[in-house]
Amino acid sequence: MELVESKEKLKEKKKWIDFENIHPYVVILSVVFAVFLLCIILPSGAFDRVENAEGDLIVVAGTYQVIDKVMPSIFDLFLNIQLGFVDTASITFFIIFAYAFVFMLTKNGTMDVTLGNIAAKLGDKTHLFIPISMIVFGILGATAGLYEEVYGLIPVFIGAGIALGYDAVVGGAIVFVGVATGFAAALTNPFTVGIAQGVANVPLYSGMPFRIAVFIVFEIAVIAYVSHYAKKVKKDPTKSVLFGVKTRVNNHIELKSEKMTATHKLSLLAMLFTFGLVLYSTLNWGWYIDELAAVFLMMFIVVGFISKYKLGTIMDIFIEAAKEIMFGVLTIGFIRGAVITMESAAVLDTVIYYLSFFLVGTSHYVTSLGMLFSQNIINLFITGGPSQAMATMPIMGPIADLAKIDRQIAILAFQFGDGFSNMFWPTGVAIECGIMGIPMLRWYKFMAPLFGIMVLLQVVLMVVATTIL
């Protein structure tokens, strides 16, 4: 018996990587080093760029040329990681401030009582919490282009999901899949549709009827999938992809169906005011990460005083919140470091050129699906929607012209490729799993079937669009 146990322990020691519970940072570093090797292998090249009316640099199609090889050193790799952290400081601290604000609302019990009363009113219809929430997040992503702005809500919905009898994946998916689906199947998203249509020289927010149909199709698909999984887990917790797995989830939500105090009411008003201001200022004043971060930090302190906490206590809560969210947000700097390595080695344009080159001279359908495939691959390296639009749309637009298909097809391919793969590519998943506090492999176990459905729907809708547009 002792011999068998010693053999098992020896196997555990020899097991370098636990794929069952693989650390998100292991995946991130693997991607960073893979990008570094790619920068060594690929030739350096560049497109010419011109400045548009908004001051953005836009690629000039047909101007790619190979330049002298820029060979990155191992020191450059680590230097670029440091630069990546500096470059992403705005989004990193935005997430910390947004989470701190929501964390304060859980600390003073506002979330417990608010969600508890909502659950009590829903009664045996608590399952409606999933579709209602996902529709709201979907609309916010599809119209205002919200994405990172809702990261601070992920832990709250995880807590609410667990309190309602589901698991952490359901709570995380309500926010992440909800907003990412809307962002990808966009209607008026200014960061994707708006920029892409502007660069491609098509009327702003044109093609709306087809976009509405696309949005509805994907909303039905993701809500049905998440709801089915949630129902299965609530009925039998052993069906959860997280069953038997140790997670870093801290569930601060305890549903309490009780009368709201004055503190709870004022805090709830502050929360509604804050999110209303975030939405209004984004749409009407052009506010973005820095301004929104300031709003969350200010309202965090305001709610702290509403809760009658001393300033020292408020700062202690801030530090506690920062500790909890830090694991997830630090991954962002590593990802940006990998992109900086590609930019400094001048291989980003090479990747775009190679992926777009084979699309010329093919049939309508091969071109449209090839665009979809290319945009998905490019999204692994250029994770920002505006950056990807300005880098690829000047190339994909003329390719659509050569293939004699509508430029709206190229824009749709960009939307899909830029948005949906964020839920599957490790660069995006590592960040989300870090915030959610769940193992990446378990997220993939949940997400893989849904992503397969998404890919199938993308292909079908691209074919339909190519046929009718």
Steps between C-alpha positions, in 0.01 A plus 500: 500500500779745594681411177194589293463832684867586448466429126200731480693775678793447263268541201366823647855635540589411139190675373638842404177650373160416646284541190190439710565815701746682277602837636381794284844658525660184360277538194574872477877450517476218244323737261759771567789267419319357197460856368869561566594194290261613227676837493831322443364279219283743300651769277459861605271703275276804495209664322501873435263689728319831464322714757122525466276791602485375860879486525522119492762325289333283235669228296533565126403185309752360252802670657644209700872449461764296678747708701830420669449231763447634851619221728370523859726387783391313812559822694266683260233244583508577872541872437186490287310327780594791726389743229179298465419556866569872463295520180197326657508692828175681411297184449666324795411773748159547342416137581636537854292815563186351342534183707568701817175691447296182462693338786394787728137433409543139609682600818216724621238237412332690215555221250379233744172677570439626144562162335319321783186708449519453122528122550205506742282688251595260221407206723514178299597708193857574612616340175391825330798666669724348231323612179409844637859568611656364180267707281595816692872425466452405136327828418769700683771323297313525170410868526739691727789259447541426870746219572774558758262741673300208644797298631440626853156336498632150429569408866158636601314286248713200595387551859138546391519190278633286783240640742225406253625140491713510186881511482771759437505426127134602464558830679812574297333401173203730562736797493786387275307302237213748523702813425745328261213363289343844473840655424555250216145492360502879516235747391659842554818406689718809436823308565438234235215575259548876519875495432487213247226664291684832511827344383321294232319812371147367538212697659525507879281233665361383168373144455304526825217251419747217445697600812186486711428149369859396580471640853173317567635168369808510721310622807259207472789256460709616797206548735363156417842339555579674831145445630512130413835459675378694806185291529706183478741616773222615733330162468823304547811690624722211388425606141692823553828526306646624830387201705788369710734778393653752737431855384599847618140620503413720799124507529407815690132489405240363739144554380297673771131565446461774758404866521759737358656747742564864417863408433395229255259732319753782467769256389266350240420850370874570483552177302220582254633855462851371439409252230261749343780758491740244349255422220399861434852642508630227270231568241475879525821644647756264349623386840710188508722302736669784692184703561298191589772382739478838675122460531529155659771612744301809601177303549688231694592764757150653491336163576757446774387821670134411439577178688636713790847344468803695617750597232751246632240223473415610146867472403524156662204388288672643192816300572295185561319547168827565315649179642206295376499636145876534454551141382280558198603850397874436498459264204414801281855637516651172381269489198580858406870419536467226238333744259774757557756231415323440167478871432869563577602200288279632215319170441138604567461630146664184371238284673218715355656490151543121497147439626342735246714400201325168430154662491557672165361324192273254684122457483254724685438248777864397538597866527238582763577191711872558448457851641323352801781249555768768456339742744477225762871426464595869503299546821749272673767766442303829485250484786362855483200553272596851380863395436390194305251702296759759399757230417279261302201684351709702250615162365178301527291776338688494166509118511119505524493729195724263303277207591195710401331466838357774720744664742245432773612136474854601592368704794289207621802269481699752704222525761475126541873434495581781739223421749404136537853359515564712812298237685728222376851623421727447804608865496147609590400194702802528731395852599138400555582182692738703713218737591249217543745294706435174313739260320532566126450137405165499680394813314586328172298197605201731538575726206615259226151376400362855503792631296439220250140618468626857457740401222223313318267800529775733376559284194127475423443874545805587287367278221153656532648851496712417193189374324266789573728805523 
